[in-house]
Amino acid sequence: MHDKLELELRRGVVVLAVLSRLRTLRYGYELRQSLIAAGMPIEEGTLYPLLRRLESQGVLTSEWHGTQGPSRRYYVLSEAGADLLARLTATWHGMTKAMGDILDEGQSDDT
């Protein structure tokens, strides 16, 4: 049960995590490794469909680069994506403050 609930929490923040890492141009594998290194593991089967969906919604732009080896698709926030990131970040900070207060209040009730 714990694993399922933890997965639900992660799903709720994966878009914010991806957007925050795409302030600069990155290709999918690099993005995934960056998220993993930050403690946010994400499967390829989750990441790539999310990138395509966000691009189709106008939140990301992409371009192909490649001079040596295979070409790679690089993603970066669009102007709309930067606006969305700012709004979601503000929402996140409000929610984490509220949850911190709620959780701290609950601890003082237990003592």
Residue frames as a rotation matrix with the C-alpha (Angstrom) as fourth column:
MET 1
0.569 0.822 0.000 0.00
0.822 -0.569 0.000 0.00
0.000 0.000 -1.000 0.00
HIS 2
0.384 -0.517 -0.765 2.83
0.211 -0.758 0.618 2.40
-0.899 -0.399 -0.182 0.89
ASP 3
-0.641 -0.701 0.313 4.49
0.432 0.008 0.902 1.91
-0.635 0.713 0.298 -2.52
LYS 4
-0.171 0.675 0.718 1.25
0.962 -0.043 0.269 2.70
0.212 0.737 -0.642 -4.35
LEU 5
0.795 0.477 -0.376 0.67
0.572 -0.795 0.201 5.89
-0.203 -0.375 -0.905 -2.35
GLU 6
0.030 -0.868 -0.495 4.29
0.180 -0.482 0.857 6.97
-0.983 -0.115 0.142 -2.82
LEU 7
-0.641 -0.204 0.740 3.89
0.728 0.145 0.670 6.44
-0.244 0.968 0.056 -6.57
GLU 8
0.390 0.860 0.328 0.80
0.897 -0.436 0.078 8.69
0.210 0.264 -0.941 -6.53
LEU 9
0.662 -0.222 -0.716 2.78
0.264 -0.825 0.500 11.43
-0.702 -0.520 -0.487 -4.78
ARG 10
-0.433 -0.900 0.053 5.58
0.303 -0.090 0.949 11.15
-0.849 0.427 0.311 -7.34
ARG 11
-0.309 0.396 0.865 3.13
0.950 0.079 0.303 11.35
0.051 0.915 -0.401 -10.24
GLY 12
0.702 0.681 -0.210 1.82
0.703 -0.709 0.054 14.57
-0.112 -0.185 -0.976 -8.81
VAL 13
0.605 -0.525 -0.598 5.21
-0.121 -0.804 0.583 16.28
-0.787 -0.280 -0.550 -8.93
VAL 14
-0.015 -0.687 0.726 6.87
0.725 0.493 0.481 14.76
-0.689 0.534 0.491 -12.00
VAL 15
0.533 0.234 0.813 5.64
0.784 -0.498 -0.370 17.53
0.318 0.835 -0.449 -14.34
LEU 16
0.982 -0.182 0.055 7.04
-0.188 -0.890 0.414 20.20
-0.027 -0.417 -0.908 -12.05
ALA 17
0.368 -0.896 0.250 10.35
0.060 0.291 0.955 18.34
-0.928 -0.336 0.160 -11.78
VAL 18
0.073 -0.300 0.951 10.63
0.946 0.322 0.029 17.96
-0.315 0.898 0.307 -15.57
LEU 19
0.775 0.278 0.567 9.74
0.486 -0.836 -0.255 21.59
0.403 0.474 -0.783 -16.23
SER 20
0.891 -0.442 -0.101 12.27
-0.221 -0.618 0.754 22.80
-0.396 -0.650 -0.649 -13.68
ARG 21
0.083 -0.906 0.415 15.06
0.296 0.420 0.858 20.86
-0.951 0.052 0.303 -15.41
LEU 22
0.041 -0.025 0.999 14.14
0.992 0.124 -0.038 22.17
-0.123 0.992 0.029 -18.85
ARG 23
0.741 0.055 -0.670 15.00
0.112 -0.993 0.042 25.81
-0.663 -0.106 -0.741 -18.21
THR 24
-0.156 -0.821 -0.550 18.02
-0.782 -0.237 0.576 24.91
-0.603 0.520 -0.605 -20.33
LEU 25
0.400 0.270 -0.876 18.16
-0.865 0.427 -0.263 22.77
0.303 0.863 0.404 -23.45
ARG 26
-0.429 -0.495 0.756 18.44
-0.691 0.718 0.079 19.05
-0.582 -0.489 -0.650 -22.63
TYR 27
-0.333 0.330 -0.883 17.89
-0.655 0.593 0.468 15.80
0.679 0.734 0.019 -24.45
GLY 28
0.562 0.823 -0.081 15.80
-0.508 0.421 0.752 13.03
0.653 -0.381 0.654 -22.93
TYR 29
0.442 -0.442 -0.781 18.53
0.580 0.804 -0.127 10.79
0.684 -0.397 0.612 -21.54
GLU 30
-0.647 -0.717 0.260 20.37
0.321 -0.566 -0.760 13.75
0.691 -0.408 0.596 -20.02
LEU 31
-0.195 0.696 0.691 17.12
-0.717 -0.582 0.383 14.98
0.669 -0.421 0.613 -18.47
ARG 32
0.728 0.499 -0.471 16.36
-0.127 0.773 0.622 11.55
0.674 -0.393 0.625 -17.03
GLN 33
0.030 -0.813 -0.582 19.84
0.741 0.409 -0.533 11.24
0.671 -0.415 0.614 -15.52
SER 34
-0.696 -0.245 0.675 19.54
-0.120 -0.887 -0.446 14.72
0.707 -0.391 0.589 -14.03
LEU 35
0.243 0.880 0.407 16.24
-0.733 -0.109 0.672 13.80
0.636 -0.462 0.619 -12.37
ILE 36
0.674 -0.062 -0.737 17.62
0.315 0.925 0.210 10.50
0.669 -0.374 0.643 -11.07
ALA 37
-0.386 -0.916 -0.112 20.68
0.580 -0.147 -0.801 12.29
0.717 -0.374 0.588 -9.62
ALA 38
-0.627 0.220 0.747 18.33
-0.501 -0.848 -0.171 14.70
0.596 -0.482 0.642 -7.84
GLY 39
-0.931 0.229 0.286 16.41
-0.117 0.552 -0.826 11.81
-0.347 -0.802 -0.487 -6.24
MET 40
0.066 0.973 -0.221 13.48
-0.662 -0.123 -0.740 11.78
-0.747 0.195 0.636 -8.68
PRO 41
-0.817 -0.382 0.432 13.72
0.019 0.732 0.681 8.48
-0.577 0.565 -0.591 -10.56
ILE 42
0.219 0.865 -0.450 11.59
-0.657 -0.210 -0.724 8.35
-0.721 0.455 0.522 -13.69
GLU 43
-0.056 -0.163 0.985 11.16
0.432 0.886 0.171 5.54
-0.900 0.435 0.021 -16.17
GLU 44
-0.937 -0.311 -0.156 11.75
-0.027 -0.383 0.924 6.14
-0.347 0.870 0.350 -19.89
GLY 45
-0.620 0.762 0.190 8.21
0.688 0.411 0.598 4.89
0.377 0.501 -0.779 -20.52
THR 46
0.327 0.674 -0.662 6.94
0.865 -0.495 -0.077 7.76
-0.379 -0.548 -0.746 -18.37
LEU 47
-0.205 -0.532 -0.822 9.36
0.246 -0.841 0.483 10.49
-0.947 -0.103 0.303 -19.44
TYR 48
-0.940 -0.309 0.145 9.18
0.211 -0.191 0.959 10.35
-0.268 0.932 0.245 -23.23
PRO 49
-0.232 0.918 0.323 5.37
0.878 0.055 0.475 10.31
0.418 0.394 -0.819 -23.51
LEU 50
0.399 0.329 -0.856 5.29
0.749 -0.655 0.098 13.20
-0.528 -0.680 -0.508 -21.00
LEU 51
-0.527 -0.673 -0.519 7.76
0.185 -0.687 0.703 15.20
-0.829 0.275 0.486 -23.10
ARG 52
-0.861 0.253 0.441 5.69
0.465 0.040 0.884 14.63
0.206 0.967 -0.152 -26.25
ARG 53
0.140 0.975 -0.171 2.48
0.967 -0.097 0.236 15.61
0.213 -0.199 -0.957 -24.45
LEU 54
0.224 -0.112 -0.968 4.01
0.543 -0.810 0.220 18.78
-0.809 -0.575 -0.121 -22.99
GLU 55
-0.836 -0.535 -0.125 5.36
0.166 -0.463 0.871 19.72
-0.523 0.707 0.476 -26.41
SER 56
-0.590 0.680 0.435 1.96
0.686 0.138 0.714 19.16
0.426 0.720 -0.548 -28.05
GLN 57
0.423 0.745 -0.516 0.45
0.905 -0.379 0.195 21.43
-0.051 -0.550 -0.834 -25.37
GLY 58
0.563 -0.248 0.789 2.92
0.279 -0.841 -0.463 24.18
0.778 0.481 -0.404 -26.26
VAL 59
0.980 -0.194 0.038 4.77
-0.089 -0.258 0.962 23.99
-0.177 -0.946 -0.270 -22.94
LEU 60
0.109 -0.973 0.206 8.02
0.144 0.220 0.965 22.75
-0.984 -0.076 0.164 -24.53
THR 61
0.747 -0.048 -0.663 9.78
-0.661 -0.159 -0.733 23.22
-0.070 0.986 -0.151 -27.80
SER 62
0.449 -0.633 0.630 12.22
0.182 0.755 0.630 20.75
-0.875 -0.168 0.455 -29.29
GLU 63
0.647 -0.346 -0.680 14.90
-0.762 -0.329 -0.558 20.68
-0.031 0.879 -0.476 -31.91
TRP 64
0.927 -0.352 0.129 17.15
0.362 0.930 -0.065 18.02
-0.097 0.106 0.990 -33.36
HIS 65
0.519 -0.849 -0.096 20.92
-0.844 -0.527 0.101 18.27
-0.136 0.029 -0.990 -32.92
GLY 66
0.699 -0.377 0.607 23.62
0.169 0.913 0.372 15.94
-0.695 -0.158 0.702 -34.04
THR 67
0.527 -0.612 -0.590 27.01
-0.849 -0.408 -0.335 16.32
-0.036 0.678 -0.735 -35.60
GLN 68
-0.638 -0.685 -0.352 28.63
-0.650 0.724 -0.230 13.10
0.413 0.082 -0.907 -34.46
GLY 69
-0.946 0.313 0.084 26.64
0.224 0.819 -0.529 9.96
-0.234 -0.482 -0.844 -33.89
PRO 70
-0.313 0.911 0.267 22.87
0.899 0.194 0.392 9.84
0.305 0.363 -0.881 -33.92
SER 71
-0.529 0.254 0.810 20.83
-0.141 -0.967 0.211 13.03
0.837 -0.003 0.548 -33.77
ARG 72
-0.669 0.329 -0.667 19.19
0.744 0.288 -0.604 13.81
-0.007 -0.900 -0.437 -30.45
ARG 73
0.130 0.785 0.606 16.00
0.463 -0.589 0.663 15.67
0.877 0.194 -0.440 -29.75
TYR 74
-0.840 -0.441 -0.315 16.59
0.505 -0.425 -0.751 18.49
0.197 -0.790 0.580 -27.29
TYR 75
0.246 0.969 0.024 13.78
0.783 -0.213 0.585 20.03
0.572 -0.126 -0.811 -25.26
VAL 76
-0.906 -0.402 -0.132 13.46
0.402 -0.718 -0.569 23.40
0.134 -0.568 0.812 -23.57
LEU 77
-0.196 0.857 -0.476 10.65
0.682 -0.229 -0.694 25.42
-0.704 -0.461 -0.540 -22.01
SER 78
-0.214 0.264 0.940 8.64
0.759 -0.562 0.330 27.63
0.615 0.784 -0.081 -24.32
GLU 79
-0.777 0.019 0.629 7.48
-0.272 -0.912 -0.308 31.02
0.568 -0.410 0.714 -23.09
ALA 80
0.302 0.947 0.107 4.20
-0.643 0.120 0.757 29.38
0.704 -0.297 0.645 -22.04
GLY 81
0.440 -0.220 -0.871 6.22
0.461 0.888 0.008 26.68
0.771 -0.405 0.491 -20.29
ALA 82
-0.698 -0.715 0.018 8.23
0.404 -0.415 -0.815 29.23
0.591 -0.562 0.579 -18.33
ASP 83
-0.420 0.648 0.635 4.97
-0.715 -0.667 0.208 30.88
0.559 -0.367 0.744 -17.24
LEU 84
0.593 0.657 -0.466 3.53
-0.281 0.711 0.645 27.50
0.755 -0.251 0.606 -16.25
LEU 85
-0.057 -0.712 -0.700 6.68
0.649 0.506 -0.568 26.65
0.759 -0.487 0.433 -14.29
ALA 86
-0.837 -0.246 0.488 6.42
-0.126 -0.782 -0.610 29.92
0.532 -0.572 0.624 -12.37
ARG 87
0.004 0.931 0.365 2.76
-0.841 -0.194 0.505 29.30
0.541 -0.309 0.782 -11.53
LEU 88
0.635 0.221 -0.740 3.30
0.043 0.946 0.320 25.66
0.771 -0.235 0.592 -10.55
THR 89
-0.422 -0.855 -0.301 6.32
0.491 0.063 -0.869 26.61
0.762 -0.514 0.394 -8.44
ALA 90
-0.674 0.256 0.692 4.25
-0.584 -0.759 -0.288 29.17
0.452 -0.598 0.662 -6.53
THR 91
0.459 0.882 -0.112 1.51
-0.671 0.426 0.606 26.58
0.582 -0.203 0.787 -6.04
TRP 92
0.299 -0.443 -0.845 4.09
0.377 0.868 -0.322 24.02
0.876 -0.223 0.427 -4.88
HIS 93
-0.758 -0.635 0.149 5.56
0.144 -0.385 -0.911 26.40
0.637 -0.669 0.383 -2.31
GLY 94
-0.304 0.742 0.598 2.10
-0.869 -0.474 0.146 27.21
0.391 -0.475 0.788 -0.99
MET 95
0.642 0.574 -0.508 1.19
-0.384 0.815 0.435 23.53
0.663 -0.084 0.744 -0.75
THR 96
-0.014 -0.712 -0.702 4.44
0.488 0.608 -0.627 22.52
0.873 -0.351 0.339 0.94
LYS 97
-0.810 -0.202 0.551 4.05
-0.311 -0.649 -0.695 25.32
0.498 -0.734 0.462 3.50
ALA 98
0.116 0.944 0.310 0.47
-0.920 -0.016 0.392 24.27
0.374 -0.331 0.866 4.19
MET 99
0.641 0.099 -0.762 1.44
-0.019 0.993 0.113 20.60
0.768 -0.058 0.638 4.47
GLY 100
-0.477 -0.860 -0.182 4.37
0.284 0.046 -0.958 21.49
0.832 -0.509 0.222 6.73
ASP 101
-0.619 0.331 0.712 2.02
-0.714 -0.614 -0.335 23.39
0.327 -0.716 0.617 9.00
ILE 102
0.480 0.861 -0.165 -0.52
-0.742 0.499 0.447 20.56
0.467 -0.092 0.879 8.94
LEU 103
0.395 -0.394 -0.830 2.09
0.250 0.916 -0.315 17.90
0.884 -0.083 0.460 9.68
ASP 104
-0.720 -0.672 0.174 3.75
0.062 -0.312 -0.948 19.97
0.691 -0.672 0.266 12.42
GLU 105
-0.265 0.728 0.632 0.35
-0.912 -0.403 0.081 20.66
0.314 -0.554 0.771 13.99
GLY 106
0.644 0.527 -0.555 -0.41
-0.398 0.850 0.345 16.95
0.653 -0.001 0.757 13.93
GLN 107
-0.137 -0.784 -0.605 2.84
0.387 0.520 -0.761 16.18
0.912 -0.338 0.232 15.73
SER 108
-0.824 -0.178 0.538 2.11
-0.356 -0.575 -0.737 18.64
0.441 -0.798 0.410 18.52
ASP 109
0.191 0.962 0.194 -1.33
-0.901 0.094 0.423 17.05
0.389 -0.256 0.885 18.95
ASP 110
0.520 -0.026 -0.854 0.32
-0.007 0.999 -0.035 13.65
0.854 0.024 0.519 19.45
THR 111
-0.503 -0.848 -0.168 2.59
0.188 0.083 -0.979 14.75
0.844 -0.523 0.118 22.29
